Amino acid sequence: MKKTELEKIRDLSVSELENRLADLKKELFNLRFQHAINQLENPMRLKAVKKEIAVIKTIIRENELKAEA
């Protein structure tokens, strides 16, 4: 993920991050389903979605820690 993409994600509000996280989880579910029935066109998309979910969860946690401090 590029630095510019990370900066854009960091600028989002908590509610926007949570909405994006929910969308990514839905997409991951759909990709796993497609993979199970052998209709997945781009298997690397699974890895990319998982990574983006991890990044968003990390940023949400960073924001929580900043709020506590």
C-alpha positions in Angstrom: 0.0 0.0 0.0 1.4 3.4 -1.0 2.0 6.2 1.5 -0.6 8.4 -0.2 -3.2 5.7 0.3 -2.3 5.3 3.9 -2.5 9.1 4.4 -6.0 9.1 2.9 -7.1 6.3 5.2 -5.7 8.0 8.2 -7.6 11.2 7.4 -11.0 9.3 7.5 -13.2 9.5 10.6 -13.8 6.6 12.8 -17.3 6.0 11.4 -16.0 6.1 7.8 -13.3 3.6 8.8 -15.8 1.3 10.3 -18.0 1.5 7.2 -15.1 0.7 5.0 -14.1 -2.2 7.3 -17.6 -3.6 7.0 -17.5 -3.3 3.2 -14.2 -5.1 3.1 -15.4 -7.9 5.3 -18.4 -8.4 3.0 -16.0 -8.4 0.0 -13.8 -10.9 1.7 -16.7 -13.2 2.4 -17.8 -13.0 -1.3 -14.3 -13.7 -2.5 -14.0 -16.7 -0.2 -17.3 -18.0 -1.5 -16.2 -17.6 -5.1 -12.9 -19.3 -4.3 -14.8 -22.3 -2.8 -16.8 -22.8 -6.0 -13.8 -22.2 -8.2 -15.1 -18.9 -9.8 -12.5 -16.6 -8.4 -10.8 -14.7 -11.2 -8.1 -12.9 -9.2 -6.9 -14.9 -6.3 -4.4 -12.2 -5.3 -7.4 -10.0 -4.4 -8.0 -12.2 -1.3 -4.5 -11.2 0.0 -5.0 -7.5 -0.8 -8.4 -7.4 1.0 -7.0 -9.1 4.1 -4.1 -6.7 4.2 -6.4 -3.6 3.8 -8.6 -5.0 6.6 -5.5 -5.3 8.8 -4.4 -1.7 8.0 -7.8 -0.3 8.8 -8.0 -2.2 12.1 -4.5 -0.9 13.0 -5.5 2.7 12.3 -8.7 2.4 14.3 -6.6 1.0 17.2 -4.1 3.9 16.9 -6.9 6.4 17.1 -8.3 4.7 20.2 -4.9 4.9 21.9 -4.5 8.5 21.0 -7.9 9.3 22.5 -7.0 7.5 25.7 -3.7 9.5 26.1 
